[in-house]
Amino acid sequence: CLSIWRRRPKAATLWLASLAREPKGNAAELALRVLNCMRKSRVNVDAFHLNAAMGAFAKPGLWQRNLDVLRGMQIAPDQVSFNHAIGACSKSTRWQVAQALLHEMPAGDALVPSMINRNTAVSALEKSGQWQLAL
């Protein structure tokens, strides 16, 4: 697979995205191992790969692993990356972390929070019974 992914990185994105649709949590760990293997094998890993892998961590209870992926990869995250992390926090009722991520997005680098990022953060407040803070 790695030699194919080196020539066609989009194939890796599709494979990683398929892991996000798996209902079991072990798909998330597999996605992380694949990302690390890709980096070590000098496959060009980009934000699309990162986002596809983060989708596998967008399940309740995996919010911390999602943050680890967001902060641990040597790739600049984009709005989708942050939305996966904020969404994982929302599903795990970690509204404080979701709000912190929204404010952590580096403004000025064309990475201002989108309406989707803001809605996902508001959803975290609502799911945690903190909807008043969204007003």
N, C-alpha and C positions, 0 to 999 in steps of 0.2 A: 504493500500500500504506500509506503513512504516514497518510493521512487515515482509512483504515479502522482502522488500529492505534490511532489517537488515540481513536476511539469504542469500539473493542473491543480492549483491550490483550491479551486472552487469545489472539487470533489471532496476534499477534506471538510469544507464548510457544510456540505450536504450531509456527510456522514455524522458530523458532530451535532447538527440540527436534529437528525433522526434520534439521537440519544435524548434530546430534550422531551421527546414525545413518549419516552419510556416511563411507565408509572413507578418503577422501583428506584429507590435511592442509589443503588449501586451503579446506575447509569451515570450519575453525576461524578462519582469517583473515577469511572472509566474515562469520561470526557477530560478530566484533569490529567490523568495519566497520558492520554493521547496528546494533549497540548504540550506537555513536558517532553514527550518523545519527539514530537514534531520540532520543537525548538532545538533539542540536542542533535537532531539529525539534519539541522539546517534547512528545514522546510520553512518557507517564508510565511510566518504566522502574522496575521493582521487582525484588525478589529472585528472583521466578520467571523473569524475563527473564535476569537475571544467571546463574542456575543452568542454564537451558537453553543459554545460550551457552557456559558453562564445560564442559558436557558434550561439546561439540565439541573441546575442548582436552584431553580425558581419554584421549589416545592417547600411546603411548610416544614420547618425545622432545619432547613439547610441554609438559613440566612447568613450564618457566620462563614460557611464555606464559600458562599457567593461573594462575600466581602474579601475573603482571602484571594479569590481569583481576580477580582477587580483590582486589588492593590498589589498583588504578587507578580503579575505578568509584566513583562518589559514592553508593553504596548500601550500607547496612549488610548485611554477609554474614550468612548463617544457617548452621545445621549442615550443610545440603546443600551450600552454597557451599564450606565447609571440606572436606567429604568429597570433592567433586570435585577440589580441589587436592591433598589427601592421596593420593587415588587416582592422580592423574596422576604424583605423585612416586613412588608405589609401582611403577607400570608402567615407570618410568624408572630403577628401583633407586636412588632418591635418598632412602634411609631417614633420613638425618640431617635433611633438610628436612621430611620427613613428620612426624617426631617433634617438630620445632620448631613446625610448624603446629598440632599437637595441643595443645601447651602455650601457643601464642599465642592460642588461642580465649579471648575476653574473658569470664572467669568473673564471675558476679554480674549479668550482663545477660540472664539466662535463656538463655545460650548456653554451657552447659557441654557438654563433649564427650559425645556419645551413645555407646551401645554400638557402633553402626555406625562412628562416627568412630574409636573405639579399635580395632575389628577391622581397619579399613582400614590404620591405622598399624602394627598387628602384622603384617599381610600384607606391608607394605613391608620390615619386618625380615626376614621369612621369605624373600622373594624376593631379598634381598641377602645371604643366608647369615648374617644376624645374629640368628637366632632366639633365641639365649641371652639377649639383652638384653630379651626380652619376658617372661622368667621373673621 
